[in-house]
């Protein structure tokens, strides 16, 4: 009797993609990770082999388990100050144990799904933290570039810098300064960015040192790397000190990894990151790295962006880069001992300076957050990471409370009428000043109160209402006008803050239209197409009408006809999506006993008639995610999506493109209340490929399938 076997190995196309894309990308990332890992370990006061262990574990463990497929993990500059402090306080073996405990805490945060709360930190605090770390690293490594020895704190490094500048250290200075010059100049050369600047700098300076710098200080690795690993041991310290150390490593590593994952998502169009899973992967990597005597691991934006730019498609690139590092250290570690320490310091000097990003400073200044950024950065650099971040968080909270309490209240009198204008956020903290202003109005006056507030809490409402009743009781009159959303004010606010996106929009304007999808959806004001698909500017061509209808070819619907033919024949879109939604007013109006009276609307809604006939022939439709039977209007809306997909095939250009495999037709139904997208299956091939099709149209909610086949009814 024949037996069937199922192979669980990846299909040939996956292996082909790995060989053509991920393998070359992994080699590029491997080459840049070696000098960075060594430099970060040296700057942290950790054994150099610990940096390489973290790079291997970060690549393999975090790459395999994490939720960000294209992120590359390893030792990060952002943790340099933290690790250096722990090494000084507890020693390296205890620091490895703290790293292991921090990893277990990260796993717990990821499993309990609260890891994403780390992203709730104020951007000003996060970027200020990174800037403070960057300044500390830069000043510290400047000493090594100049041939000296870094001190334990920023203040000590600054104090010793003048003496360092007048001291001659010969070859070390040449190696360090030359490395910095190459790292800065290499990206400016045309058509050479495919080779990372740090790799070019370290290789060039190492080659020069081998020829002309015999006495320069070089990397010192143990002869037997595996036997020289310093395994973790329990640290000596008070419970409060140990808890603070574990929390600091876990928090900083988590925030840096999650921010890096979000940034990497913006660099490609593949699958988005699962932040909770990413936190679990980072925690597993830190646990393993600590157990092996390695440094803390985080997602690293420098290596990750290089990975994407090199063409990586899957997590195989990150895993392979870790394996290359392990193989290189075990088989050719002697080559690493040729690298001058000043060259690694030069790479870290530039890396530290790049953590202070002018773009972030300009953005925060526009949003009046620069003070929080500067205070956090100075606090981290001068006092320490935990202290600086705490000061930044307190200042950010104080500023939030101040803004909540700041409401602008003005009163003017003209022709016997008093006008009181209230703007801003009016909450209980600002009630006292509001009441003083209102009580200054003479009794018996006619008053117009104009509310243009962003938020009005109950205490403020009660204060206004109490005054209004009292003023009327004393013979006056009060007219309250409230306007919380003025379109022109919104336009002016956009124009005032548009500087950050102006270069992107200018590029889109210059390049012309190149959308990949045509998105046909309802004109309902609650539907925001770019929110459903998480598309960026220019990614999709959108058509909105009442009921997301596509009248068949020849129905004299020239506007829809023109949009479809333009999208397929001119723009060459790869997919057309028809998206209906729950509580559709057009579907409800079609089913209503009292049909709309407008002749234009009546004529348009007649296009619903095929959908009504199709819906009548369907059994009850059950939402597969909730198990709830759809109401009549929603059932019609779902059936309508399937009918419109069939109508699309009445257009010769659509049918031809679909037959040639250049175009896919996709049906979506968006449940507004649940913020969930369902895939509408219009015929059998889509039923088999539901998950594959849905991966092309991302949504903010859950996704499942509703089968309605008009061809089979």
N, C-alpha and C positions, 0 to 999 in steps of 0.2 A: 504494500500500500504506500503510495507516495506521500512524503511528508513535506510540509512547507517550512522553510526557515526564514527568519526575519533578521536581516543584518542591522546592527545598531551602529555601524561605523559611518562616519560622515560621507556624504556623496562625493563623487569625483570633482564636482564643481567647487566644493568647499576646499578640498586639498589644492586645487588649482589656484584658488584665490589666495590661500596661505602662501603658496610658493611664489606667486607673482607679486603679491603686495605685502603680506605680513613678514615674510622672511627678510626681504631687503630692508624694510623699516626697522626690524629688530636689530639688524647690524648697525644701522645709523645710531639708534638709541644706545646700544651697547657701547659704542665708541665715545659718546658724550658722557655716559654715566660713570665710566671709570675715573676720569679726572675729577668730576664733581664729587663723587663719593669719597675719594681720598682727601680732597680738600676740605670737605665738611667734617670728616672725622678729625683731621688735624686741627681745624679751627675749634672743635668742641673739646679737645683734650682727650679724645677717646683713642684707643688703639686703631691704627689704620685698617687692620683686618676687620674691625667691627663695622666700619663703613661699607666694606665690600660685602660682608655677610648681610647687612641690611639691604643692600642693592639686590642681592640674589633673592632673598626672602620676599622683598617687596615685589619684585618682578614675577616670581612664580606663585606665591601664596595669594597676595592681593590681586594679582592679575587673573588667577583662576577663580577666586571666590567672589571678588568685589562686584559691585553693581554698575561700575562705569567701564565699559569694555575697552575704551581706547586710552584710559588714564594709565600712566606709568608711575609706580610708587618706588620709594627708596628713601635714603637719608635726605633730609631737606634743610636748607639754610635757615628756614623759619624756626627750627628747633635748636639751632646752634647755641644760643645763649642759655636756653633751658638746660641742655645737656651739660654744657660747661659748668654751670652752677651746681648741678647734681654730682658731677665728677669731683668737684672741689669739696663738696660737703660730705659725700658718702663713699667716694671711690668708685672704680669702674664696675666691679662685680656687683655691688649693690645697685648701681644705676641700671644694670641689665635686669635685675630683679624688679625694679620699679617699672621698667619698660614692659616687662611681662604682665605685671598687675594692671598697668594702664591698658594693655591690649584686651585683657579680660573685661575691664570696665567698658571699653568700646563695644565689645560684643554684646554686653548686657544692654547698652543704650540702643544698639541696632535692633536687637530682638524685641525690645519693648516699644519700638517705633517712636522713640522720643529723640532720636539722634538728629532729626531734621531741625529740632529747636535751636541747634547751634547756629543755624542760618538766620535766626531772629536777632542776633547781635547787630548792633548799629554798624553799618558799613564804615562810618568814620572811625569807630573803635578798632575794627578789624584791620583796616588799611593803616591806621596809626600804629597798631601793634607791629605790623610787618615793616613799616618804615623805621620804627625804633630798633627793631632787630637788624634791619639792613644797615643803619648807621653804625650800630655796634660792631657788626661784622666787618664793615669797610674800614673803620678806624683800627680795629684789632689786626686785620690782615695787612694793613699798610705797614705796620712794624715789620712783619715777615717779608714783605716785598722789599723793604729797605735793608733786609739782612739781619734784623734784630729779632727780639722775642716779644711776643704779645703779652700784655699785662692782664690782670684778672677782671678789670672793670673799665668802663668807658672813661671815667674821670682819670684813672691811672694811666690809661693809654694816651689820652690827650696831654696829660702832664709830662709824660716821657717823650712825646713826639718831637719837641724842639731838639733835645739831645740826640735823638735818633737821626734827625735830618743832617746834623753836622758830623756824624760819625761815618767813616768810610768803611763799607763792607764789600767793596769790590765786585766780584762776580755775582753775588746774590742780588745786588741792586740791578745789575744789567739783566739778569734772568727775569726778575720780577717786573721791571718796567717794560721790557720787551714783550712779555706776555700780555700785560694790560694793553699795550699799543696794538698788538695783533688782534686781540679780542674786540677792541673798539673799531678797528679799521676794516677787518675782514668782511663784515656784512655790507659795507659800503661799496665793495668791489662788485662789478656786474657779473652775473651768471656763475657765482661761486657759492651761493648760499646753500646749495645742496650738501656741502661739507660743513659741519658745525664749527663755529669760530673757536670755542674752547679746545676742541680736538686739534685744530690746526696750530693754535698757539702752543699747546703743551708739546706736541710732536716736534715743532720747529725749535723751540727752546731746548728741549731735551737733546735733540741732535746737535745743536750748537754747543751745549754744555759738555757733551761727550767729546767734542773736538778741542774746545778752547777753555773749559772751566773745570779743571780737575779737582779743585778744592771746594766747590759749591756743595752745600748740604742737600742730600738727596733722600728720597723715600726709603724707609727702612722697614721691610717686611720680614716676618719670621721665615726661616728655611722650610719649616713644616707647618703650613697654615692651620691644618686641622688640629694638630697637637697643641698649638699655641692659643687656641680660643680660651678666653677667660669666662668661665661659666658663672651664672648668677649665684649670689648668696644673699641671705636675709640682711637688710641694712640695719645699722645701729642708729637709733634715733627715737624720738618721742612719737607716739601715735599721731599727734597733730602734724608733725613734720613729714612723716611718711605719707599721710593722707593728702597733705597739700602737694607733695611731689607727684603722687599718682594722678591726682585730679588735674594738675597743671599739664603733665605730659598728655593725658587723655584729651583734655579740652583743646589744647593748641593743635595736637595732631588731627583731631576730628575736624575742627574748624578749617584748618588749612586743606585737608583732604576734600571736604565737602565743597568749599569754595573753588578749589581746583577742578572738581568734577563738573560743577556748574559752568565754569569757564570753558572746559573742554567741549561740553555739549554745544557751545556756540560756534565751535570750529568745524563741525561736520554735520551731515544730515542723516546720520545713522540713528540707531536706537538711543533713546535718552537714558540718563543714569537713574538707577534705583538707589536713592540716597541711603535708605536704611540698610540695604544689602551691601552697599559700598562701605558703610561703617562697620558692618560685621567682617567684611574682608580685610579692612585695615586693622581691626582688632585682632583677627587671626594672625595677620602678618607680624604685628607687634609682639604677640604672645610667642610665636615661634622665634622671632629675631632675639627677643630677650632670653629665651631658653638657650639659644646658641651663642650668647654673648655678643649679640649685634646691637647696633644703634636703633633708636626709635624710627619708625617708618611712617611716611605720609605720602599722599598723592602729591606729585611735583609738577607744576605747570610748565616748567622749562622742558623737562623730558617728555611730558605729555603732548605739548604743542609740537615738538620735534617729531614725535610719533605720528601725529595726524598729518603733518606736512610731508612726511616721508611716504605717505600713502597707505598706512595701516588700515585694515578693514575690520579686524576682530581682535579679541583678547590674546590670540596666539602671539602677536608681536611682543606684548609685554612679557609673557611667559618665556619666550625664546630669548629675549634680551637678558633675563636673569640667568638662564642656562649658559649663555655665552660668557657672562662674567665669571660664573663658577668654573667653567672649563679653562678660561684664560688664567685665572689665579692659580689653579692647581697645576696647569701644564706650562705656563710661561710667566710665572710671577716674577722671575728675575728681571724681566724687561721693565716692570713697574719701578724697580729700584734704581733705574737710570733717571727718573724724573726728578728735577730739582724741586725742593719744597717751596722755593720762591715762585716757581711757575704755578703751582697749585694755589698759592696765596693770591697771585694775580687774578686767576679765574674767580676766586671767591670775593675778591675786592670788587670786581665789576658786578658780580651777582648781587652782592649786598647793596650796592648803589642803585641797582635796578629795582630793588624792592621799594624805593622811594620814587613813585611814579607821578610825574607832573600832571598826567591826565586825571588821576584821582584827586589831586590837589585842586585843579580847576573845577572839577565837578562838585566837590564838597564846598568850595567857596561860593559857587552859584546857589547852593542849597543852604548856605549859612551854617555849615557843619565844620568849617575849617578849624575853629577853636578846639573842638573835641579831638580832631585829628592831631593837631599840634601837641596838645596836652598829653594825649595817650602816647605819642611817639617819644616825647621828652621823658615822660614817666618811665616807659619801658627802657629807654637808653640809660637813664641815670639811676633809677631806683631798682629796676628789675622787672621781669615780665609780668608776674602776678600783680605786683603793686601798680605798675603802669596801666594795665588793663582795668583793674578795679577803679582807679581814679577816673579813667576814661568813661567807664560805665556809669559811675555816679554823676559825672558832669553831663553825660548824655541824658540821664534821667531827669536831672535838674532842669535842663533846657526844655525837655518835653513838658514838664509841669509848668514851666514859665510860659510856654506857648499856649498851653491849655488855659492858663489864667489871663492871657493877654487878649482882651477884646477892646477894640477901639469904639469909644462912645462919644459922639459929638452932638451938640444941640444948637440949633440956629432958629431965629425968629424972623418971620417975614409976613407983613400984613396981618398981624395978630395970630398967625398960625405958627406953632412951634413944631419943628421937625427934628426928631431924634434918630440918628443913624447909628446902628450897632453892627459891627462887622468883626470877623475873626472867629475864634472859638469861645463861646459863652458857656462857662461851667461855673460850679459853685465857688471856685477860687476867685472869680472876678465879680461876684455878686455885690460885694460891698461897694466897689467903685461905681458900679451901675446904678445902685440905689441912690447913692449920693448925687449923681447927675440927674436922675429922674426927679428927686425931691427938690432940686433947684428950680424947677419949672413952676411959674406962679399958679396958684389955685384958680380954677375956672377957665383956664386956657384951653384952646382946641389944639390937640397934639396928634401928630402923625409919627408913628414909630415904624421905621423902616429896618427890618431885620434881613441882613445879608450875611448870615452866619454859616460857618462850616459845620458847627455842632451846637446844639442847645440842649443842656441837660435839664432834669426835672427841677432842680433847685433854682436855676435861672428862670425857667418858665414860671415857677411859683412867685418869684420876686416881681417879675413883670406883671403878672396877673393881679397880685395883691396891690401893687401900686395903681394899676388901671382901675380896679374897683374903687379904691380910695379917692382917686382923682375925680372919677365920675360922681361919687357921693358928695364931693365938695363943689359940684356945679360945672365941672369941666367935661370935655369929650375926648375920646381916644380912638384913633383909627390905627390898627396894627396891620402892616403890610409885610409879608414875609416872602423873600426870594432867595432860595438857597442854591440855585443853579442858573447862572446867567451864561448863555452861550458865548456872547461876545467877551465876557470876562475870561472864559475858558480859552478862547482863541488867543487873547492877549497873553495869558499865562503860558500857552504852548509856545508862542513866538519868543517869549522871554527866556524860555529854557531849551530852545531848539538847537542851541549851538552844538551840543554833544552829538546830535544825530545828523547835523547838516552835511558833514563830509560823506556820510553813507548815502543820504538822499541825493546829493550831488552826483555821486558815482552812479547811482541807479538811473538818474536822469540822462547822464552822458552815455551810458551803455545801452539804453533803450529797454524794451520789454523782453524778458526771457522767462516767463512763468512756465512751470512744468504741469500745472493742473488747472482745469476749468472747474469752478465750484459754483453749482447752481442751487440756490437756497431761497427760502421764503423772505419776504420783506419785513417780517415781524421784527419789531424794535428790540426784542430781547435776544435775538440771535446775532452773535458776533462771529463771523466765519473764521477770522484769524485766531480767535480764542479757542474754537473747537479744534482746529488743526494745528495750533501752535506754529503758524507760518510767519515768516518774516516779510518785510516789505518786498514786493516784487515776486514773491514765490508762487502766487496763484492769481488767476484771472477770475474775478467773481461776478456773477450775474444774479440779481435778486429781483423776484417778482412775487405777486400775491399767489401763494400756494405752491411755490417752486415748480411751476408747470413748464413742460416742454411740448407745446402743440406739435403734432406730426407735420412733417414736411408737406407744404402745400396748404397749410391752414391760414395763410395770410397773416402770420405772426412775424412780421419782418424783423422786429427788434431781436427776438430770441433767435431766429434763423441766422441773422447776421453775426450774432455773438458766437454761435456754435461754429459756423463756417470760418470765422476769423480765427478762433482758438485752434481749430484742427488744421486748417489749410495754411494759415499765415504763421501762427505762433508755434505750431507743431507740438501741442501739449501731449503729455504721456498718459493722462487720465482725465476723465470727466466724472465728477462726483455730483449726484443729485441728493440733496439733504433736506428731508422733511423734519417736522418737530411736533412735540406734544402740544395740546391746547391750541391747535392751529385755527385761527379765526376764519380762514378761507374754507377749511373743511367743515367747520361748524355752520358757516353761513350756507354752504351747499346743502346741508342736511336739514336746515331750519324750515319750518312750515311757511314762515313769511319770508320769501326770497327777497334779496336786496332790490331796491327800486331803481337804482341808477342803471341806465341802459348799457353804459360801458362796462360796469362791473358784472352785470348779468351776462353779457356776451363773453367776458373772460371766464367766468365760472362755469360756463357750458363745457369748457375743456375738462372739467372734473367728471363729466358723465361716464366716460369709460372706466374711470377709477371707481365710481359708485357701483357700476355693474360688476366689476371685479371683486369689490369688497363684499357685496351681497353673496357672492358664491363661495366666499372663504369661510372656513370654520372659525370659531373664536381664536383670537391671537393672544397667546400668553407670553408676557414678558419673561424671557428665560432667566433674567437676573433676579427678579422679584417674585415671580410666580403669580403675578396679578393679571387678570384679564383686562385687556384694553377696552376703553369705552368706545362707543360708535365712531365719534369724530377722530379719535386716535387710530382706530382700525382703518378708517378711510385714509388717513394721512400716510400710514404705512403702505397700504395697497397703492396709493397714488405714486409713491416713490418707485415701486416696481413697474408701474405702467409708464412712467416717464422714461425709465431706462429703455423700455421697448420702443417708445416714441423716438428716442435718440437714434435708434437703428434705422429709422425711416429716412435719415439723411445719408445720401450716397457716400459722402466723404467720411462720415463716422463709420459706416459699415465697412468701407474699404480699409480704413486704418485699423479697425479692430481685427478684421480678417488677416491682415498682414502682420499682426502682433505689435503694431506701433502704438496702440491705444487700448486702454482698459476702462470699462464702465463700472462704477462703484455706487451702490446705494447706501445711504446712511439715514438713520432716524434718531434725532436728538431729543432725549427726555429732559426737558428744561428743569423740572423740579429736582430730578436726581443728578443733574449735571453728568449724564451718561450717554454715550453714543452706542447705538446698535447697528450692526451691519445687516442690511436688507438683501436677502438672496433672491435674485430674480430668475435664476435657472440653475440647473445642476452643477455646471462647472464652478460656479461661485460657492456652492454649498461645500464642495470639497476643499476649496482654497480660502475659506473664510479668514483663518488666522493670517495667512500670507498677504491677503488683500488688505486686512486691517492694519498691518504693520506699516503700510504706505500712508495711511491717514491717521495721524496721531490725535488723541483727544485728551482733555483734562479729566475725563471721568472713566468709568469702566467701559468695557466693550463686550458685546455678545451678539448673537445672530438671531434674526427673525426671518423665517423662511416663508416667502409668499411668491409663488410662481404663476404669473399670469398666463404663461404659455400652456400650463398643464391644467388649468381650471376649466 
